[in-house]
């Protein structure tokens, strides 16, 4: 069995407009070697690219308000959350789902990802508010493969190292024997994306093994199974950042969900890059 070692690389907090490629090259420096896997967080890339949305100005529709009030508070809070084996703290948070901010968030999900994604309890279609301030959420990358290839080329041109770049989202892929499926749209080839909330419920209900989802690979031909293993190793090395959910993030700073600021996040340790190496 192949063994891997992982090194999570600390950088400054990437804000909109930051040169992510230059930050990656600086962070890799003398740490990276030929044939290493460089695993990069999709959320950090989206933030640097200003691929984010401000939900404070979103006008929720009736459907979005209905999802927040009935689906999230009642269906998730008392039924689906139990089926999916959520802990009591998360169940309570769902039962008290914020109606105003939640409705705006669900409207964003409906517009960008569709109904089956909006019915998720969080990270709908790759839309995520954790590790972002105020009412901002990150949107999924539309060109993950091109970005992975750009980072690979920049690493070669600047550091003369031949690496494999993997862009990863913390949304989970579920493993059933040799079949890999995820509610997250547009994963890498070899991972099936079907059903949105249905896939999530099935994976959680059956307690299937789960891994962070690789979105794109550049630098070598990598099977989905190995990419999932590397993504999992990188995720464990990186840790939860400011928190696994927006509730955890807000609780860490002891403020309301929409009161977390850029400055608060900048004070934390951020690890958007993980170098994974075969032993």
SULQUI-V591945 format. One record per backbone hydrogen bond with DSSP energy under -0.5 kcal/mol. CO is the residue of the C=O (numbers start at 0). NH is the residue of the N-H. E is the energy in kcal/mol with one decimal. If there is no record, write none. Layout:
co	nh	e
CO	NH	E
CO	NH	E
This chain:
co	nh	e
2	278	-3.3
4	276	-3.1
6	274	-2.9
7	9	-0.5
8	272	-0.9
10	269	-0.8
14	17	-2.2
17	19	-1.5
18	22	-2.2
19	23	-2.4
20	24	-2.3
21	25	-2.5
22	26	-2.1
23	27	-2.5
24	28	-2.5
27	30	-2.7
27	31	-1.0
32	35	-1.7
35	37	-0.5
35	163	-2.5
36	38	-0.7
36	275	-2.9
37	39	-0.5
37	165	-2.5
38	273	-2.4
39	167	-2.5
40	44	-1.7
41	45	-2.9
42	46	-2.3
43	47	-2.2
44	48	-2.2
45	50	-3.2
46	49	-1.5
47	16	-2.6
49	51	-1.5
50	138	-2.6
52	54	-0.8
52	136	-2.0
53	56	-0.9
54	57	-1.4
57	59	-0.7
60	64	-2.1
61	65	-2.4
62	66	-2.5
63	67	-2.0
64	68	-2.5
65	69	-2.6
65	70	-1.3
66	71	-2.9
67	72	-1.0
69	73	-1.7
69	74	-1.8
70	75	-2.7
71	76	-1.2
73	77	-2.3
73	78	-0.6
74	78	-1.5
74	79	-3.1
75	80	-1.7
78	82	-2.4
79	83	-2.4
80	85	-2.8
81	84	-1.7
86	90	-2.3
87	91	-2.3
88	92	-2.0
89	93	-2.2
90	94	-2.1
91	95	-1.1
93	96	-1.6
97	101	-1.4
98	102	-2.0
99	103	-1.7
100	104	-2.1
101	105	-2.6
102	106	-1.9
103	107	-2.0
104	108	-2.2
105	109	-2.5
106	110	-2.3
107	111	-2.4
108	112	-2.8
108	113	-1.3
109	113	-0.5
113	117	-2.2
114	118	-1.7
115	196	-1.6
116	119	-1.9
122	125	-1.4
123	126	-1.7
127	137	-3.1
128	131	-1.3
132	135	-2.3
134	54	-2.6
136	52	-2.5
137	127	-1.7
142	146	-2.1
143	147	-2.4
144	148	-2.2
145	149	-2.1
146	150	-2.4
147	151	-2.2
148	152	-2.6
149	153	-2.6
150	154	-2.2
151	155	-1.8
152	156	-2.8
153	157	-2.5
154	158	-2.1
154	159	-0.5
154	160	-0.9
155	159	-1.4
160	162	-0.9
161	34	-3.4
162	164	-0.5
163	37	-3.1
164	217	-2.3
165	39	-2.7
165	167	-0.5
166	214	-3.4
166	215	-1.2
167	41	-2.6
168	212	-2.1
170	212	-1.3
171	182	-0.6
172	210	-2.3
173	175	-0.5
173	180	-2.3
174	208	-0.6
175	178	-2.5
177	179	-0.5
178	175	-3.1
179	191	-2.9
180	173	-3.6
181	193	-0.8
187	190	-1.7
191	181	-2.4
191	193	-0.6
194	197	-2.2
195	199	-1.6
196	200	-2.4
197	201	-2.4
198	202	-2.5
199	203	-2.4
200	204	-3.0
201	205	-2.3
202	207	-2.1
203	206	-1.0
208	174	-2.8
210	172	-3.3
211	213	-0.6
212	168	-2.7
213	187	-2.4
215	166	-2.1
217	164	-3.0
219	221	-0.8
222	226	-2.4
223	227	-2.6
224	228	-1.7
225	229	-2.6
226	230	-2.5
227	231	-2.2
228	232	-2.2
229	233	-2.5
230	234	-2.3
231	235	-2.1
232	236	-1.9
233	237	-2.2
234	238	-2.1
239	242	-1.7
244	248	-2.3
245	249	-2.5
246	250	-2.5
247	251	-2.0
248	252	-1.3
249	253	-0.8
249	254	-2.1
255	258	-2.0
256	259	-0.6
259	133	-3.0
260	264	-1.9
261	265	-2.3
262	266	-0.9
263	266	-0.8
264	267	-1.4
269	10	-2.3
271	40	-2.2
272	8	-3.0
273	38	-3.1
273	275	-0.6
274	6	-2.4
275	36	-3.0
276	4	-2.9
